[in-house]
Amino acid sequence: MSNPRQAAFTALKEVHKGAYTDVALDRVLQKYQLPDNDRRLMTELVYGSVRRQRTLDAIINQLGTKKSHQQPPDLRTILHLGLYQLRYQEKIPVSAAVNTTVELAKTNGFSGLTGFVNGFLRQYLRLAETSSEPLKLPENPVERLGILYSFPNWIIEVWLKQLSFEETEKLCQWMNQTPTIDLRVNILKSDLEKVELTFKDAGILVRKIPHLPQGLRLISSTGAIQNLPGFQDGWWCVQDSSAQLVGHLLDPQPGEVIIDVCAAPGGKTTHIAELMGDEGKIYACDKTASRLRKLTENAKRLNLQSIEICTGDSRTFTQFHNIADRVLLDAPCSGLGTMHRHADARWRQTPASVHELAQIQQELISHTANFVKPGGILVYATCTLHPEENEEVITNFLEKNSHWQIEHPSFDFVDVSPSGWLKVWPHEQDMDGFFMVRLRKTKDSE
């Protein structure tokens, strides 16, 4: 198959049957060897259509004689692809977007509805010519933002409790961007300037990331990551800026014992090893063996020796009591700070699933705090922006554990609350949404 739109349609069919977007995308990309430009277009169409699903359905509801949920599922998917191109892809000519969508209908069982598809898309175009916003939006601020930026109402409500309407709108806009790729230079094998120059010589644009001594951001199309200069030599790995901050907040020192209790796939584990000069012992724990294999592969490529793998649920471990100088709990979470990367996260998570995750987070911090020596450090981090998984977890823990206290970080470029926890708002910092806090166990705790 050389048709990126047909490939996108094939992947989206899998997504609408329940597959994760990235899994469905990878499966189709492996099956059909598309040229780089077509791969990029297909990826954009798939992620974009999933991300903008609520908005696209709202247009179908407004213009169609049948509501989106009444349409045949495959026809709804085809209409999504056409509308996504017309509404969000300015570089694609209108005629190409319409004609290829009609062709999709013709070749995927809807040859009798090509006139409807053509007329429907042109009806949207006529509205777009006479109005800057063809979509009729409700006055209610939650509904308005939810439909316009394609989020479920409950997520908008979570943000509006923390931010103004204007700030929430900026956050919604940010979360709908195509994500950037950040790199973390392995300071044990190379340095920032060397990697930057190597990329420049290869015609690849990168820029330094403020406040991150190992951070570079790719700002041009690159092709496959593993083919970029320095990857096979272990000079760098992919890691978002916010995730890099976590390692610096932990501040591991050479010779220490560190436990990373939810370590896979290993970005933060390997960063800890680099910051320690690969001197000391890091126990990398996770209950998912397949994801730990990824950690092992990365550690080998980066030539790191200090990491020991421990497979299992950290809530059941007893062997680590009081042995760690520092513990990192990068807790499993709803991922609401990284929804631009995970297109379907906004549709998969619910208030109920957030509540379940918060219970797991409470259990994890209560148990793994016992791994820390008196006087030691525990860093709690998530990539979500939901207070139930962040501030409430920490407040609850501190209320029950008087021998722990928050240490204010020295970062002066992100939002550190008066309480001392740190929240990265993506629309302010241009990096993934994250929460992190550094806790110290008092020396008189034993």
WOTA-V968016 format. One record per helix or strand of 3 or more residues. SS is the DSSP state (a for helix, b for strand). FROM is the first residue (numbers start at 1). TO is the last residue. If there is no record, write none. Layout:
SS&FROM&TO  SS&FROM&TO
This chain:
a&4&16  a&21&31  a&36&51  a&53&63  a&68&70  a&73&88  a&94&107  a&111&130  a&141&149  a&153&160  a&165&175  b&181&185  a&192&201  b&206&208  b&215&218  a&225&227  b&236&238  a&241&250  b&257&260  a&267&275  b&281&286  a&289&301  b&307&311  a&314&316  b&324&330  a&345&348  a&351&371  b&372&382  a&387&389  a&391&400  b&404&407  b&422&424  a&426&429  b&434&441  a&443&445
